Amino acid sequence: MADKTFNLRIISPTRIFFEGDVDMIEMRTTEGEIGVLAGHIPLTAILEPGLMRIKQAAGDREAALHDGFVQIQKDSVTILAESCEWPEEIDINRAREAKERAERRLKSGAKEIDSFRAELALKKALIRLDVAGRH
């Protein structure tokens, strides 16, 4: 019987966020949500901020994943992430403040505001609040 797990490695600029054998990982790419199982076809994709689910025999874990790239091979997946956070690492008050700040910037309509950056900041804050609120 074929092995139904694969090695997952998630690397951010500050640390190796996760490394181990998993049953499945789900994440958001620029093309939409993707789920990866052992034996997946090779693929490289750009990641968008979103909820990431790691499924293992010992239980499932969720994290906030903020931008990056994923390289999928038949027996391994490597994610190079801008940042990743477990729910217990998220500062809810800071995320709320970031959300409010981004909303104010977007509502102001000022020409000097970079709306793309403000929208991205809002998206990241909402993901942090969602992930932290689940746990």
N, C-alpha and C positions, 0 to 999 in steps of 0.2 A: 504494500500500500504506500502511495506517495506521501511524503511529509506535507502536512497541511499548514505548516508555519513557515515564516521567512524572517530574515533579520531586518530590523528597522533601526535606522540611525538618524537622529534628528540633531543637527548641528546649528547653533546660533553663533554670532560673533563672540559671545561671552562664555559659552560653555557647550558641552555635549548635553543636550537637553534630555535625550532618551537614547538608550541602546539596548536592544534585546530582541528575542524572538516573539513574534506576534501572530495571531490568526488572521487579522484583518486591520486595515486602516482606512478611514474615511476622511476626506478633506475637500476643500473647495479650490478648483482651478479656474483660470480665466474662461474655460470652456464649460464650466458647471461642476457639480458635485461628482466625486469619483470615489469608488470603493476598490481597494486592492486586496486580492487574495494571493496565496502562493501560486506560482506558475503564470502570473499575469504577463501579457506581452510586454516587451521592452517599450518604454515610453518616457519622454522627458516633457514636463509641463511647467507652466508658470502658475504659482499659487497666489490666491487672493486671501485677504484677511477673512477668517472664518473659524468655525468650531471644528476641531479635529477630534476624531474618536479613534482610540487605540483599543482593539479587542484582543484579549488574551484569555487563556484558560482560567487564570487566577481572578479575572474580572475585567471590566471595561474601565477605561480612563478617558476623560475629556480634557482638552486644553484649548486655549486661545492661540491660534497660529496667525502670525502677521506677516504676510508676503513671503516670497521666496521661490525656490525651484524644487521640483521633485524629480528624481531619476529612479525609474522603476526597472528592475531586472527580474529575471525569472525567480531568483531565490533571495533577492534583497531589494530594499528601498532605502534611498538616502534622500533626506530633506535638508536643504540649506535654507534656513529661515532667518528672516530679519530679526524676529524674536518669537518666543513661545513662552506661555505662562500656564502653570497649573492653577486651578481655581484658588487654592490656598495662598498663592503668591500675589494674587490680584488685590490691589488696594482699592476697595469699592469707592471710598470718598474721592480719591484721586481720579478714578474713572468717571464718576459723576461730574466732577469739576471740568474734566476734559470734554465731556459731552456738552455741558452748558456753554463752555467757551467756544466750541466749534459751532454750535447752533447760533450763538450771538454773531459770530463772524459771518455765517451764511446769511442771516437775516439782515445784517447791516447793509449789504449791497455795495459796500465801498469798493472803489476800483482798485485800491492797493491790496485788497484781500485776494490771496490765491485760493480761489474756490475749490480747485482740485485738492489741494492740501487740506483745506477745512473739511471737505467731504470725506477724505480718507481718515482724518483724525476722528470725525464723528463715527464713522464705521468701526474703527478700532475700539473706541470707547464703548459703543453699543455691544460689540462682541465680548469685551471684558465683562461688562455688566451681565450679559446673558450667561456666560460661563460661570462667573462667580455666583450668580443667583440660582443656578441649578444645584449647587452643593452647599 
